[in-house]
Amino acid sequence: MKRYLALSDHFRARFGRRVQKIPLDAGSGCPNRDGTLSNRGCAFCNPLGSGSGLSSQGFDIPAQWDHWTKRYTVRHGGAPLFLAYLQSFSNTHGPLARLTSLLAALAPLPGCVGIAVGTRPDCLDRAKLAAIANFPAEEIWLELGLQSARDDTLARINRGHTFADFARAVRLATEVGEGRIRICAHLMAGLPGETEADFLATVDALAGLPVHGVKLHNLLVCRGTEMERLWRAGEYAPLERDAYADMVARAVARLAPDVVVHRLAADPAPGELLAPAWAADRRGLRAALLARMEELDVVQGAAWTPPTGETARRPEGAG
Ligand code: SF4
């Protein structure tokens, strides 16, 4: 049985076939790295800003699209549809004109049925959200990093924003998007100083907001990060795999039934992972997560309590 609403199932319901997300590196910056807020970045962020680094290697957007879509077409066969995912760094950072020219470069990409724009909650305003909402495609996702609903944790990992900033961005995107923008929140388990209860409280905090999707991540200790320093100093110990599996199973149960689960775990880039070693075994981890859901007989939404006066989350036409 389907224990949670996976992104692949959401796409099949909407488009009748596979839709492959294509990660794109647009050479964007980040206010948490360029000195606007800080030069240090988030404690877990690798120097590539969770991206491929292809932009700095001279690959423009069409070249990256060509590279990845050919690869996925060979791998999966048939004629998959694609969704352009602006993944690296904070893609709405900087002037509006930069974002509009970036979106203009995505519109003509062959086979592109939608976009996902990754950014920070403090890099959005009405004009930028309107530009995203007006993108000519059926499926528009705004991927917002939150990681934790605890402001003391956000300060500890140098996020440079608060939970209130995130909630404000979600509400503004909902208002400006008028049903066109789906919001995906990125959450992280195993943050320094946090317990399972803190992680689950963050999951619960989403219930009061018009959020349509989540990405669940286990914290990775990556090369060149503040987490590497803490880990080497013995000041941070990553989660064990079984503990993460418990957290994911309990989180899924607490999600609203129509929230799309984009990810169950982080996906380390080649060469970046220092710890925990189990995070490199993607297949084994996925099997362990699914097995734990089976053992606990978890079904998405079983432990979800709708907040009173809940704002409608579902954009028009959502499958
Ligand atoms: S906001 Fe994103 S890109 Fe910027 S430092 Fe944090 S994780 Fe990295």
Boltz pocket constraint, residues with backbone or C-beta under 6 A from the ligand:
constraints:
  - pocket:
      binder: B
      contacts: [[A, 29], [A, 30], [A, 31], [A, 32], [A, 33], [A, 40], [A, 41], [A, 42], [A, 45], [A, 46], [A, 49], [A, 50], [A, 88], [A, 89], [A, 90], [A, 120], [A, 145], [A, 158], [A, 159]]
      max_distance: 6.0
